[in-house]
Amino acid sequence: MSGMNPAARQRFYPSIEALVGELNDAWQSDGPNAALSGVNRFVQACILDRRSLAKVFAEPALDEFCQQIGEAVARELEVARECDATHERVDCVILATQLYRAGGHTAVIEDLLKTGKFGARPRLILTDALSLADPSIIEERFGESVTGEIAPDGTMASKLQWLLQRLDALRPRTLILVNHHQDPVAIAAALPYLADRTVFYHHGDHQLCLGVTLHHAMHIDPHPMGFCNCRDAVGIARPIYWPLIATDQGPRGDLPFMTHGALRTASSGSQNKFDVPYKYSYFDVLPHVMKATGGSHVHIGPLAPEALNRISAGLESNGVSRDQFIHVPWVRSVWKALHSHNVDLYLASFPLGGGKVAIEAMGAGIPIAGHDSYISRFLGGCDMFYREAFIWSSPEELIEHLGTIVPERLTTESRLARKHYERYHTQRALECAIDAGFEAEPPPPLRRHVTNQMQSFLDDVHYAPDDYLTAAEIAPTLNRVQTLAAEHAAELEAIRRGHELEVEELLRLNTDRAAP
């Protein structure tokens, strides 16, 4: 492969017009399933390509193409454009691709339902467009609060036919789309006349996502970065801000900071938040941070053995005891874990930030230090933090800052973090935004952000050989899919071990309390 003439390599589509032309040809010659599968493969290739991250967000031509397929299939099924006045309708259908036992968008659906704004028992329908959905998760996560359904096994075209028939029968007053980036079935089925109101919840917000530009949908962005980008760069005329929230589990209280005699930091996230091609690696930076603080660090979330070994080697080379690194693969509540481990400072994950976890940290009254990514403000997510939170661009800046921290400063920032949470990220804040419709309050203003275009260019050159193996060539893309599947399996294994770890945590806390 390395000796291949670049001109002989498989080439990607030179324009969106070329792609849509090929998709139309596939539709005409091989039917709607070929066209839907083509859309899915294209988006999948884009989101697995490093170069698209936080750069490519939407493509109107693809959304329109999916809608055209939906219209055509609906005509074949003789779906009526108007609903009979006597038709028994449901209040709300939430349409998702699939759910996860531990997944951000699944928690978002839970938060939306807790508001009670979408009827007594909404329908939760999974398109299963990727043929990976587990129907048992519906009952596990939502119980009797929803009526769950899942598209039968089959092709994307057959799933679209089934979904159109279900929406025709249900005729929801509100249809909420919480689809995966690469799910053309959901977008094809979300025809304007099948619901009084269609809501597109833009949770696939770092990369190309289908449905972003649907003209008839209320476009919802859950954070300041997405809201401003969709309004100013993507061209959404009236985006609406529905804030991410976390259930209030209580402030930090009067517990003093730095009770361990040195700073105790923490981070949270599974490996995909950290294992991204980038100039600064969490696994390399962390040992230097721990050497500088002389304290301990708690990592919440599953990490592969290779990552743990890399951290251990870094600790050893920096003269830091491995006992100072505390790995907690799974917890029921990050909020409570930060309290139980007496964490002084939350180091937000990087290169990819985690919005929900940062909100839990602020609600818990834990000060934050976040990374301002040189690629995009989307990656670090620092616009979600309270204004006084420390933001670092280089590890040297972070280490210098950690050397200035004293308990008094942590106490002040704890109050600021909690205040920010109470204003923007409670259930009441989300309920107010939903009630306000198009008049909802905008998000907090963005921070100043400066990209490093030189470093981004150097990254592009450095990773060019690997970049050829993503969007432009099929087999390596499939290998990447397998890698992601393996990472997800590791997360599930960590969850399976969760009860055992909870018992260990309770024993540890009881031992700590019993100690003189």
PECOR-V822141 format. One line per field, one symbol per residue. ss: DSSP state (H for helix, E for strand, C for the rest). phi: phi as a letter, one per 40 degrees, with the letter a starting at -180 (. if undefined). psi: psi as a letter, one per 20 degrees, with the letter a starting at -180 (. if undefined). A space follows every 10 residues. Layout:
ss = ???
phi = ???
psi = ???
This chain:
ss = CCCCCHHHCC CCCCCHHHHH HHHHHHHHHH CHHHHHHHHH HHHHHHHCCH HHCCCCCCCH HHHHHHHHHH HHHHHHCCCC CCCCCCCCCC CEEEEECCCC CCCHHHHHHH HHHHCCCCCC CCEEEECCCC CCCCCHHHHH HHHHHCEEEE CCCCCHHHHH HHHHHHHHHH CCCEEEEECC CCCHHHHHHC CHHHCCEEEE ECCCCCCCCC CCCCCCEEEE ECCHHHHHHH HHHHCCCCCE ECCCCCCCCC CCCCCCCCCC CCCEEEEECC HHHCCCCCCC CHHHHHHHHH HHHCCEEEEE CCCCHHHHHH HHHHHHHCCC CHHHEEEECC CCCHHHHHHH CCCCEEECCC CCCCHHHHHH HHHCCCEEEE ECCCCCHHHH CHHHCCCCCE EECCHHHHHH HHCCCCHHHH HHHHHHHHHH HHHHCCHHHH HHHHHHHHHC CCCCCCCCCC CCHHHHHHHH HHCHHHHCCC CCCHHHHHHH HHHHHHHHHH HHHHHHCHHH HHHHHHHHHH HHHHCC
phi = .ccccdcccc bcccaccccc cccccccccb gccccccccd cccccccccd ccdfbbbaad cccccccccd cccccccfcc cbccccccbb cabbbbcabb cbaccccccd cccccgcbgc accbbbcfcc fbcbcccdcc cbfccbbcaa ccdicccccc dccccccccc fccbbbcbcc dbcccccccc cdccacabbb ccccbcadbc hdbdcccccb bcacccdccc ccbcgccbcb cbccbaccbg ccgccccfcc gacbbabaic cccbcbdacb bdcccddccc cccgbbbbbb hcbcdccccc ccccccccgb ccccbbbbca bcacdccccc cfccacccca cbcbcccccc ccccgbdbbb bccccacccc gccccccccc bbbbdccccc cdcccbdccc cccdcccccc dccbbccccc ccccccfccc cccdccccbb cbcccccccd cccddccccb ccbcdccccc dccccccccc cccccdcdcc cccccccccc cccccc
psi = ghjpphhiqp qrpirhhhgh ghhgghghhj rhhhgghggg hggghgiiph iipkhohqoh hgghgghggg gghhghilpq hqpqhiporq gppporgrrq hnpghghggg gghhhjikrg nqpopphkhj kjqohhhghg hicjiroqqp pqqarhghhg ggghhghhhh mqhpopplqr gknigghhhm qhiiqhpppo omhmjiappq ihjphiqpop pjrhggghgh ghghkpgmqp ooqqrppokq rhbjpqqlii irporqrqqr hhhhmpoqhp pghhhghhgh ghhjbrpppo qpqqhhghhg gghhgghjkp phiioopnhq qhohghhhgh jlphpooqqq hprogghhgg gghikpqqpq popigqihgh kiiirqhiqp pqhqhhgggg ghiipqhggh gghgggghgg ghhikrhhgg gggghicijq qrrqqqrppp qnhghhghgg ggjghhhhje hipgghghhh ghghhhhhhh ghhhghjghg hggggggggh gghiq.
